[in-house]
């Protein structure tokens, strides 16, 4: 079991099949959000606090589980301050668990993902450049600033890349896929501001690494 802090309020936990065996939980039980899985999540939260200092007590949290083709599971834990939720009057922990296989975006010559902050873009760039085989996903990657969000635009996608499916899974941990990317691309080029042209991921990793 591996723990990685993505930002102040989000961590990634990677589980492999042996971790489930050690906890006496099979694949079907894990994906169906069983009682045993709930216990595993609570154990993971305690371990996350111990290993990376990620405290979830007195926070509202969301847990998302993604099953990878490799057999591993990627768990994304996001915490929210209870004072931002008017429906919560006292410190508590509300847990929402979603376990699913994420589908790939439709085929397109252009893919666009939105990011809430520049730090999220840099965190994704730093992470993806450390994994071999992801440099040839697209011919051009441009970073835009539009309406207080950041957008990575991928053009001329290499549909023959064996890493494409894993790329889709990894980037959705940091950003959000934009539907109808071809139409949105025209909006970006007309109203958005180019921050980094053509080689945005490599540039962010080289100059804005933490």
N, C-alpha and C positions, 0 to 999 in steps of 0.2 A: 504494500500500500504506500503510495507516494503522495505527498502534500506539496502544493505550490500556491503561494499567495499571488494572485493576479493584480489586485489593487487593495485599497483599504477595506473594502466591503465585499470582496469576492475572492474565493479560493477554488482551486481545482484539485480534485482527489482522483488518482488513478488506481483502479482495482484490477487485478487479474483473476483468472479462474481459480488459481490456488488460494487466493484470499477468501473466495467464497467457500471453497472446500474447508478451509481452516475454521470458518464460521458456521459450517454445516448448513449452508444455504445453496440450493441449486438455482440454475438459470431462470426457470419458470417462476419460482418463488420470488426471486429478486425483481423480475420485470413486472410481477403482479402486485407489488407493494404489500407484501404479506406482513404479518406481525413480526416474523423473524427479521425481515428487511428493516422495519421500523427500529428494531433494537440495534441493527447494524449501523444505521444512520446516526443514532444517538452515540454509539461507541466512536464513530468517526468524528463527530463533533467534539467529543472530549479529547480525542487524540490530536485533532487540529489545533485545539487551544494549547495543548502541551507542546506540540512540535513547531508550530509557526505563529503562535500567539494570537490565533483567530478566535476571539471570544464571541459566543452567540447567546449567552445568558442575557435576558432582558431585551432581546431583539426579536423582531419578526423576521423569519427567514424563509427562503425558497430554495428547494433542492431539486435539481434536474439531473437525471441519469441518462447517459447516452451509451448505447451498445455499439462498440466498434467492430469492424469486420475481423480484426485480429483476435477477437475474443475478450479483449479488455473492456472495462467500463470506465467512462469519464464522468465524474460527478462534479457538478458546478453548484457551489453553495453561495448564495447571495444574502446578505443581511440588510435589514432596513431599520432605521431608528423608529421606535414606537411613537415618539412624539410627533412624527409626520403623519400618523394615522389617527384621525379624530375618533374612530370607532373604538380605539383601545384606551381605556381609562386607567389601567393599572399595568405595571410591568408584567409581561407574560411572554410566552414563546408560542407563536403560531407557526405550524410547519406545513408547507405545501410541497408534496413530493410528486414529481412527474417523471415517469420512466418510459422511454420511447426510443425508437429508431428514427433518426432524422432523415427525411427524404432529400435527395439532391435537387438543386434548382434546375429548371428546364434548360435545355440546350440553347445557347445564345452565343453570339460573337462577342458579347459584352456582358460582364457581371459587375454589379455594384453593391457594396456593403456600406452601411452607415455605422458610425462609431460615435458614442456620446462625448468622447474627449480625445484630445491629441495623445494623452497618456495611453488610452486604450489602443490606439493605432500603433504606438511605439511598442507596447507590450506584445501585441500580436506579431509585429515585425521581428522583434528580438527572438520570440519563440520559434517562429517559422523558419528563420534563417539558420537556426541551430540544427535543423532536421534536414538530412541529405535528401535530394531528389525533388525539392519543391521549387528550385530556381526556374524551371521551364514551364510553369503552369500557364503563364500568359506572356505575350511578347512585350506588352506595355502595361505598367501599373502607375496610375496617376492619383495623387491625393488632392481632394478639393475641400474647400471650406464653404458651406452653404447653410444659411438659416441656423447658425450656432451649432452645427454638427459637422463632422468630418466624414468624407466619403472616399473609399478606395474604388477606383474604376479599373477593371481588368479587361483589356481588349485583346482580340485574337487569341482566344483560349486554346490551349493545346489539348484537344479532346482525346488524344492518344496517350496522354500521360497516365501511367499506372497509379500515380499518387493523387489523381483528381478527386476521387471519392473521399479520401482522408482529408484532403485540403478543405472540402466543403464542410466536413464535420468539425475541423479545428477552427476555422474562421468564425463559425457561428457561436463559438464560446466567447468571442470578443465583440463581434459586430452582428448586424441584422441584415439579412438579404433583402434587396429592394426588388419588388415585383415590377414587371415591364421595364427592365433595365434600359432597353434601347430608347424608349420614350423619355425616361428620367435622365439619360445621358445628355439629351439635347437641352434639358432644363439646366443641368450642371454647367454645360459649356456656355450657356447664354447668361445665366444669373450667378453661377458660383465663381469662386476665386481659386485658381490653381496655386497650391502650396508647394507641391513637389511634382515635377513632370517626369513621366516615363519610367523611372526606376525608384518609385516611392518606398517600397519595402526595404530595399538594400540601403537607401539613403537614411531612412529612419533608424535602421539597425546600426549603421556605422557612426552616426553623429548624435543620436539621441538615446543610446543605450543607457540602462541604469546600472 
